[in-house]
Amino acid sequence: MGLSKKDLGRKKSNLKSKLEELEKKARMDPLHRNKALHSEIEELKRKLEKE
């Protein structure tokens, strides 16, 4: 069963807010020592581009 427009909007806004939080943490890690953090940011950006 598909998601409603309201659910899709909510999902997208949740992804955006999570991305903002992770980007704040990534600013504290400019040398990319925490690779998991940076890879998760890349993944979230790809998900947002699809929608």
Backbone as JSON Lines, residues from 0, in Angstrom:
{"i":0,"aa":"M","n":[0.84,-1.18,0.0],"ca":[0.0,0.0,0.0],"c":[0.89,1.24,0.0]}
{"i":1,"aa":"G","n":[0.54,2.22,-0.79],"ca":[1.34,3.42,-0.94],"c":[1.13,4.41,0.2]}
{"i":2,"aa":"L","n":[2.02,5.36,0.29],"ca":[1.91,6.4,1.3],"c":[1.08,7.57,0.77]}
{"i":3,"aa":"S","n":[0.36,8.22,1.68],"ca":[-0.43,9.38,1.29],"c":[0.49,10.59,1.09]}
{"i":4,"aa":"K","n":[-0.05,11.65,0.51],"ca":[0.74,12.86,0.3],"c":[1.23,13.43,1.63]}
{"i":5,"aa":"K","n":[0.37,13.35,2.63],"ca":[0.73,13.87,3.95],"c":[1.88,13.06,4.54]}
{"i":6,"aa":"D","n":[1.83,11.74,4.39],"ca":[2.89,10.88,4.9],"c":[4.2,11.12,4.15]}
{"i":7,"aa":"L","n":[4.12,11.32,2.84],"ca":[5.33,11.59,2.06],"c":[5.96,12.92,2.48]}
{"i":8,"aa":"G","n":[5.13,13.92,2.72],"ca":[5.63,15.21,3.18],"c":[6.29,15.11,4.54]}
{"i":9,"aa":"R","n":[5.67,14.35,5.41],"ca":[6.21,14.15,6.76],"c":[7.54,13.41,6.7]}
{"i":10,"aa":"K","n":[7.6,12.39,5.84],"ca":[8.83,11.62,5.69],"c":[9.97,12.49,5.17]}
{"i":11,"aa":"K","n":[9.66,13.33,4.2],"ca":[10.67,14.22,3.61],"c":[11.14,15.24,4.64]}
{"i":12,"aa":"S","n":[10.23,15.79,5.42],"ca":[10.63,16.77,6.43],"c":[11.47,16.12,7.52]}
{"i":13,"aa":"N","n":[11.16,14.87,7.86],"ca":[11.97,14.15,8.85],"c":[13.38,13.92,8.33]}
{"i":14,"aa":"L","n":[13.5,13.57,7.05],"ca":[14.83,13.38,6.46],"c":[15.62,14.69,6.46]}
{"i":15,"aa":"K","n":[14.95,15.79,6.15],"ca":[15.63,17.09,6.13],"c":[16.12,17.48,7.52]}
{"i":16,"aa":"S","n":[15.28,17.26,8.53],"ca":[15.69,17.63,9.89],"c":[16.85,16.77,10.38]}
{"i":17,"aa":"K","n":[16.82,15.48,10.04],"ca":[17.91,14.6,10.43],"c":[19.2,15.0,9.71]}
{"i":18,"aa":"L","n":[19.08,15.39,8.45],"ca":[20.23,15.83,7.68],"c":[20.85,17.09,8.29]}
{"i":19,"aa":"E","n":[20.01,18.01,8.73],"ca":[20.52,19.23,9.36],"c":[21.3,18.91,10.63]}
{"i":20,"aa":"E","n":[20.78,17.99,11.45],"ca":[21.47,17.61,12.68],"c":[22.82,16.98,12.37]}
{"i":21,"aa":"L","n":[22.85,16.09,11.39],"ca":[24.1,15.43,11.04],"c":[25.12,16.4,10.46]}
{"i":22,"aa":"E","n":[24.64,17.38,9.69],"ca":[25.56,18.36,9.12],"c":[26.19,19.23,10.21]}
{"i":23,"aa":"K","n":[25.45,19.5,11.29],"ca":[26.02,20.25,12.41],"c":[27.18,19.45,13.02]}
{"i":24,"aa":"K","n":[26.97,18.15,13.18],"ca":[28.02,17.29,13.72],"c":[29.2,17.19,12.76]}
{"i":25,"aa":"A","n":[28.91,17.18,11.47],"ca":[29.96,17.05,10.46],"c":[30.84,18.29,10.41]}
{"i":26,"aa":"R","n":[30.29,19.44,10.75],"ca":[31.1,20.66,10.78],"c":[32.2,20.57,11.83]}
{"i":27,"aa":"M","n":[31.94,19.79,12.88],"ca":[32.94,19.61,13.93],"c":[34.01,18.58,13.52]}
{"i":28,"aa":"D","n":[33.79,17.92,12.4],"ca":[34.69,16.88,11.91],"c":[35.12,17.19,10.47]}
{"i":29,"aa":"P","n":[35.89,18.26,10.27],"ca":[36.25,18.65,8.89],"c":[37.21,17.68,8.2]}
{"i":30,"aa":"L","n":[37.92,16.87,8.96],"ca":[38.89,15.95,8.36],"c":[38.28,14.59,8.0]}
{"i":31,"aa":"H","n":[36.97,14.45,8.18],"ca":[36.24,13.22,7.84],"c":[36.78,12.01,8.6]}
{"i":32,"aa":"R","n":[37.08,12.18,9.86],"ca":[37.55,11.05,10.67],"c":[36.41,10.1,11.0]}
{"i":33,"aa":"N","n":[35.2,10.63,11.16],"ca":[34.03,9.8,11.42],"c":[33.37,9.48,10.08]}
{"i":34,"aa":"K","n":[33.83,8.43,9.46],"ca":[33.37,8.08,8.11],"c":[31.9,7.68,8.09]}
{"i":35,"aa":"A","n":[31.42,7.05,9.15],"ca":[30.01,6.63,9.22],"c":[29.09,7.85,9.16]}
{"i":36,"aa":"L","n":[29.46,8.89,9.84],"ca":[28.66,10.11,9.85],"c":[28.56,10.7,8.45]}
{"i":37,"aa":"H","n":[29.68,10.8,7.78],"ca":[29.7,11.4,6.45],"c":[29.01,10.51,5.41]}
{"i":38,"aa":"S","n":[29.13,9.22,5.56],"ca":[28.44,8.33,4.62],"c":[26.93,8.39,4.82]}
{"i":39,"aa":"E","n":[26.49,8.55,6.07],"ca":[25.05,8.67,6.34],"c":[24.5,9.97,5.75]}
{"i":40,"aa":"I","n":[25.29,11.03,5.79],"ca":[24.87,12.29,5.18],"c":[24.7,12.12,3.68]}
{"i":41,"aa":"E","n":[25.65,11.44,3.05],"ca":[25.57,11.19,1.6],"c":[24.31,10.39,1.27]}
{"i":42,"aa":"E","n":[24.02,9.38,2.09],"ca":[22.85,8.53,1.85],"c":[21.56,9.33,1.98]}
{"i":43,"aa":"L","n":[21.46,10.19,3.0],"ca":[20.27,11.0,3.18],"c":[20.08,11.98,2.02]}
{"i":44,"aa":"K","n":[21.16,12.54,1.52],"ca":[21.07,13.45,0.38],"c":[20.55,12.72,-0.86]}
{"i":45,"aa":"R","n":[21.0,11.47,-1.05],"ca":[20.5,10.7,-2.2],"c":[19.02,10.39,-2.04]}
{"i":46,"aa":"K","n":[18.58,10.07,-0.83],"ca":[17.17,9.79,-0.6],"c":[16.31,11.02,-0.87]}
{"i":47,"aa":"L","n":[16.8,12.18,-0.46],"ca":[16.04,13.42,-0.68],"c":[15.97,13.75,-2.17]}
{"i":48,"aa":"E","n":[17.01,13.44,-2.93],"ca":[16.97,13.71,-4.37],"c":[15.95,12.84,-5.08]}
{"i":49,"aa":"K","n":[15.76,11.62,-4.6],"ca":[14.8,10.7,-5.23],"c":[13.38,11.22,-5.06]}
{"i":50,"aa":"E","n":[13.08,11.79,-3.92],"ca":[11.71,12.21,-3.64],"c":[11.39,13.59,-4.14]}
